[in-house]
Amino acid sequence: MNNLLKKQFGENTSDDRLDLLAYSTDASQLIGEATAIVWPKKTEDVYKIIRYCHRTDSTITPRGAGTGLAGAAVPQKSIVVDFSKMDRIISIDVKSKTAVVEPGVILDSLNEELAKHKLFFPVIPASHSTATIGGMIATNAAGMRAVRYGKMISWIEELEIIDGMGRFFKANQKNIASFCGTEGTVGIVTKAKLKLAKHSKMRSLDMFKLETMEEMVDVVKSLDKDKLNAVEYVDKVAARIAGLGTSYYYLFVEYNDDTGQIFNEKEIDRTWKMRENVSVVLASEGYCIDEDPLLQLEKIPVIVDWLEKHDIPSFGHIGMGIIHPRFKTSSLLPEMYELVEKLGGEVSGEHGIGLKKKEYVKEDFKKKISELKKKYDPKNILNRNKIID
Ligand SMILES: Cc1cc2nc3c(=O)[nH]c(=O)nc-3n(C[C@H](O)[C@H](O)[C@H](O)COP(=O)(O)OP(=O)(O)OC[C@H]3O[C@@H](n4cnc5c(N)ncnc54)[C@H](O)[C@@H]3O)c2cc1C
């Protein structure tokens, strides 16, 4: 262990072999190399780590819960900065519907606290029980209700940031986009002021069983966007593996009024469980590589057809154009990415680029990151080799 790190952080740093091993990966299953782990407890600690990096020519990989699926929290011979000890909900203001939180706050913990005030944070990725606010900001996370509430960026009022030069400042509406969705490569989030929502007074649900994906596209197109909470699908391969049957594509539509046929709350929850269980069953059957291409609605039947020919199950947020094919191995991924590009889509709709999809990152995003790097992290200390080389 470097003496200076030990002196500054004591028990809140480690280079124990098993710790380094545990922190060398994330949910992407890619493997990197951690040189040390630091658990900051306050903003000043983050500043100290940056200064340490400047002195020793080291780099940092920020880490929330490590649920990222693109390898953005996989260290590249870097110090992993784990925010799990900066997990305070600092304040909740019911009147302005805002909350100030540290980056390590877990989404479910925040929503549990907000429920006491009849409020909630509406960006809800399926990883809500573990994902942190810092990680969700850095990946601009989405989820099942994004069709109504949008992505993370719509729900941030202000961020406190420390950049790669150790400068501390607040980011507001003008420059939040520099730090939201840039995967910890430009600045470290040390605090966030989030906007909050109130639950709709009522909801209802429809579950459609459809014979073709083209039919599904027609139904989705016919929906009144103003009434939607969530629009999710399960394809025939996934339906078969999850035990829903072999004959139909399933479409689940939740409305924020009484449009749907299912009103009873328990029945709504039971029906949603069918969709949510698909992901769990697929993982238990070895379909562990979770992809997230984004496509125009009309192009989704083309890719689902390709996936089904290879017996690859898929499900996801069809209302947002984001689908989740689940693979057992990565051998077919390059072919799928090429098809997505050919169809004019993007290889990632919500998980980000990280290490995994650098080859396919769009030129304008590459340019944005390299310009931001010059401005905020010219020494390339923050999350080196992610998104761009
Ligand atoms: C089962 C499962 C379901 C999922 N479902 C969804 C879904 O529905 N929608 C969705 O969008 N994603 C989903 N994901 C992906 C993942 O959960 C999200 O990307 C989530 O936002 C990552 O949060 P995290 O705390 O785990 O961050 P990590 O994985 O630890 O890190 C993600 C990125 O954030 C950076 N970071 C972390 N903290 C900070 C900080 N304080 N400052 C700056 N950068 C920081 C890291 O360096 C990294 O680049 C899912 C993942 C799993 C495993």
The ligand as an SDF file (V2000), in Angstrom:
LIG
                    3D

 53 58  0  0  0  0  0  0  0  0999 V2000
  -30.0410   -6.3930  -13.6010 C   0  0  0  0  0  0  0  0  0  0  0  0
  -29.7020   -5.0450  -14.1820 C   0  0  0  0  0  0  0  0  0  0  0  0
  -30.7120   -4.2700  -14.6970 C   0  0  0  0  0  0  0  0  0  0  0  0
  -30.4220   -3.0140  -15.2330 C   0  0  0  0  0  0  0  0  0  0  0  0
  -31.4500   -2.2480  -15.7140 N   0  0  0  0  0  0  0  0  0  0  0  0
  -31.1950   -1.0170  -16.1860 C   0  0  0  0  0  0  0  0  0  0  0  0
  -32.2660   -0.2060  -16.6610 C   0  0  0  0  0  0  0  0  0  0  0  0
  -33.4400   -0.5680  -16.6390 O   0  0  0  0  0  0  0  0  0  0  0  0
  -31.9450    1.0400  -17.1280 N   0  0  0  0  0  0  0  0  0  0  0  0
  -30.6590    1.5030  -17.1260 C   0  0  0  0  0  0  0  0  0  0  0  0
  -30.4220    2.6370  -17.5510 O   0  0  0  0  0  0  0  0  0  0  0  0
  -29.6350    0.7270  -16.6970 N   0  0  0  0  0  0  0  0  0  0  0  0
  -29.8610   -0.4980  -16.2150 C   0  0  0  0  0  0  0  0  0  0  0  0
  -28.8280   -1.2770  -15.7680 N   0  0  0  0  0  0  0  0  0  0  0  0
  -27.4570   -0.7600  -15.8100 C   0  0  0  0  0  0  0  0  0  0  0  0
  -26.9820   -0.0700  -14.4970 C   0  0  0  0  0  0  0  0  0  0  0  0
  -27.7240   -0.5030  -13.3950 O   0  0  0  0  0  0  0  0  0  0  0  0
  -27.0860    1.4470  -14.6380 C   0  0  0  0  0  0  0  0  0  0  0  0
  -26.1620    1.8840  -15.6110 O   0  0  0  0  0  0  0  0  0  0  0  0
  -26.8170    2.2210  -13.3260 C   0  0  0  0  0  0  0  0  0  0  0  0
  -27.0720    3.5790  -13.5760 O   0  0  0  0  0  0  0  0  0  0  0  0
  -25.4040    2.0620  -12.8010 C   0  0  0  0  0  0  0  0  0  0  0  0
  -25.3740    2.5090  -11.4620 O   0  0  0  0  0  0  0  0  0  0  0  0
  -24.2170    2.0290  -10.4610 P   0  0  0  0  0  0  0  0  0  0  0  0
  -24.3800    2.7590   -9.1830 O   0  0  0  0  0  0  0  0  0  0  0  0
  -24.1600    0.5630  -10.3780 O   0  0  0  0  0  0  0  0  0  0  0  0
  -22.9190    2.5950  -11.2160 O   0  0  0  0  0  0  0  0  0  0  0  0
  -21.5700    1.8460  -11.5930 P   0  0  0  0  0  0  0  0  0  0  0  0
  -21.8480    0.6730  -12.4460 O   0  0  0  0  0  0  0  0  0  0  0  0
  -20.7470    1.6330  -10.3890 O   0  0  0  0  0  0  0  0  0  0  0  0
  -20.8750    2.9830  -12.4800 O   0  0  0  0  0  0  0  0  0  0  0  0
  -21.4540    3.3950  -13.6900 C   0  0  0  0  0  0  0  0  0  0  0  0
  -20.6950    4.6220  -14.1960 C   0  0  0  0  0  0  0  0  0  0  0  0
  -20.8820    5.6900  -13.3030 O   0  0  0  0  0  0  0  0  0  0  0  0
  -19.6160    6.2500  -12.9200 C   0  0  0  0  0  0  0  0  0  0  0  0
  -19.8060    6.8010  -11.5740 N   0  0  0  0  0  0  0  0  0  0  0  0
  -20.2750    6.1820  -10.4650 C   0  0  0  0  0  0  0  0  0  0  0  0
  -20.3480    7.0660   -9.4500 N   0  0  0  0  0  0  0  0  0  0  0  0
  -19.9100    8.2560   -9.9220 C   0  0  0  0  0  0  0  0  0  0  0  0
  -19.7370    9.5510   -9.3470 C   0  0  0  0  0  0  0  0  0  0  0  0
  -20.0280    9.8120   -8.0830 N   0  0  0  0  0  0  0  0  0  0  0  0
  -19.2590   10.5380  -10.1560 N   0  0  0  0  0  0  0  0  0  0  0  0
  -18.9510   10.3090  -11.4480 C   0  0  0  0  0  0  0  0  0  0  0  0
  -19.0960    9.1050  -12.0300 N   0  0  0  0  0  0  0  0  0  0  0  0
  -19.5650    8.1010  -11.2760 C   0  0  0  0  0  0  0  0  0  0  0  0
  -18.6640    5.0640  -13.0280 C   0  0  0  0  0  0  0  0  0  0  0  0
  -17.3210    5.4810  -13.1760 O   0  0  0  0  0  0  0  0  0  0  0  0
  -19.1970    4.4190  -14.2940 C   0  0  0  0  0  0  0  0  0  0  0  0
  -18.7110    5.1250  -15.4010 O   0  0  0  0  0  0  0  0  0  0  0  0
  -29.0880   -2.5490  -15.2460 C   0  0  0  0  0  0  0  0  0  0  0  0
  -28.0710   -3.3470  -14.7180 C   0  0  0  0  0  0  0  0  0  0  0  0
  -28.3660   -4.5850  -14.1820 C   0  0  0  0  0  0  0  0  0  0  0  0
  -27.2460   -5.4120  -13.6250 C   0  0  0  0  0  0  0  0  0  0  0  0
  1  2  1  0
  2  3  1  0
  2 52  2  0
  3  4  2  0
  4  5  1  0
  4 50  1  0
  5  6  2  0
  6  7  1  0
  6 13  1  0
  7  8  2  0
  7  9  1  0
  9 10  1  0
 10 11  2  0
 10 12  1  0
 12 13  2  0
 13 14  1  0
 14 15  1  0
 14 50  1  0
 15 16  1  0
 16 17  1  0
 16 18  1  0
 18 19  1  0
 18 20  1  0
 20 21  1  0
 20 22  1  0
 22 23  1  0
 23 24  1  0
 24 25  2  0
 24 26  1  0
 24 27  1  0
 27 28  1  0
 28 29  2  0
 28 30  1  0
 28 31  1  0
 31 32  1  0
 32 33  1  0
 33 34  1  0
 33 48  1  0
 34 35  1  0
 35 36  1  0
 35 46  1  0
 36 37  1  0
 36 45  1  0
 37 38  2  0
 38 39  1  0
 39 40  1  0
 39 45  2  0
 40 41  1  0
 40 42  2  0
 42 43  1  0
 43 44  2  0
 44 45  1  0
 46 47  1  0
 46 48  1  0
 48 49  1  0
 50 51  2  0
 51 52  1  0
 52 53  1  0
M  END
$$$$
